[in-house]
């Protein structure tokens, strides 16, 4: 779910998967959450 929302980036190394935060995706998600209350009601 976090990968689909562009908040986490995954990298596979053999059988191991490494996840890390995607800065740009996280900032975009936070901006959307911040603007939601102004547009929802």
C-alpha distances in whole Angstrom, upper triangle without the diagonal:
4,5,5,6,9,9,9,11,12,16,17,21,22,21,19,15,15,13,14,13,13,16,16,13,13,16,15,13,15,18,16,16,20,21,20,22,25,24,23,26
4,5,5,6,5,6,9,10,14,16,20,22,20,18,14,14,10,10,9,10,13,13,10,10,13,13,10,13,16,15,15,18,20,19,22,24,24,23,26
4,5,5,6,5,6,8,11,14,17,19,18,16,13,12,9,10,9,9,12,13,10,11,14,14,12,15,17,16,17,20,22,21,24,26,25,25,29
4,5,8,8,9,11,14,16,20,22,21,20,16,16,13,14,13,12,14,14,10,12,15,13,12,15,17,15,16,19,20,19,23,25,23,23,26
4,5,8,10,12,16,19,22,25,24,22,18,17,14,13,11,10,12,11,7,9,11,10,8,11,13,12,12,16,17,16,19,21,20,20,24
4,6,7,10,14,17,20,23,22,20,16,15,12,11,9,7,9,8,5,7,10,9,8,12,13,13,14,17,18,18,21,23,22,23,26
4,7,10,14,17,20,23,22,19,16,14,10,9,6,5,7,8,5,5,9,9,8,10,12,13,13,16,18,18,21,23,22,23,26
4,7,10,13,16,19,18,16,12,10,6,6,5,5,9,10,8,8,12,12,11,14,16,16,17,19,21,21,24,26,26,26,30
4,7,10,13,16,16,14,10,8,6,5,6,6,10,11,9,11,14,14,14,17,19,19,20,22,24,24,28,29,29,29,33
4,7,10,13,13,10,7,6,4,6,9,10,13,15,13,14,18,18,18,20,22,23,23,26,28,28,31,33,32,32,36
4,7,10,11,8,6,5,6,8,11,12,15,17,16,17,20,21,21,23,26,26,27,29,31,31,34,36,36,36,39
4,6,7,6,4,6,9,12,15,16,19,21,20,21,24,25,24,27,29,29,30,32,34,34,37,39,39,39,42
4,6,5,6,8,11,14,17,18,22,23,23,24,27,28,27,30,32,32,33,36,38,38,41,43,42,42,46
4,6,8,10,14,17,20,22,25,27,26,27,30,31,30,33,35,35,36,38,40,40,43,45,45,44,48
4,7,10,13,17,20,22,25,27,26,26,30,31,30,32,35,34,35,38,39,39,42,44,44,43,47
4,7,10,13,17,19,22,24,23,24,27,28,27,29,32,32,32,35,37,37,39,42,41,41,44
4,7,10,13,15,19,21,19,20,23,24,23,25,28,28,28,31,33,33,36,38,38,37,41
4,7,10,13,16,18,17,17,21,22,21,23,26,26,26,29,31,31,34,36,36,36,39
4,7,9,13,15,14,14,17,18,17,19,22,23,23,25,27,27,30,32,32,32,36
4,6,9,12,11,11,14,16,16,17,20,21,21,23,25,26,28,31,31,31,34
4,6,9,8,7,10,12,12,13,16,17,17,19,22,22,25,27,27,28,31
4,6,5,6,9,10,11,12,14,15,16,18,20,21,24,26,26,26,30
4,6,5,6,9,10,11,12,14,15,16,18,20,23,24,24,26,29
4,5,5,6,9,10,11,12,14,15,17,18,22,22,22,24,27
4,5,5,6,9,10,11,12,14,16,17,20,21,21,22,25
4,5,5,6,9,10,11,12,14,15,18,20,20,21,24
4,5,5,6,9,10,10,12,14,17,18,19,20,23
4,5,5,6,9,10,11,12,16,16,16,18,21
4,5,5,6,9,10,11,14,15,15,16,19
4,5,5,6,9,10,12,14,15,16,19
4,5,5,6,9,11,12,13,14,17
4,5,5,6,10,10,10,11,15
4,6,5,8,10,10,11,14
4,6,7,8,10,11,14
4,6,6,7,9,11
4,5,5,6,9
4,6,5,7
4,6,7
4,6
4
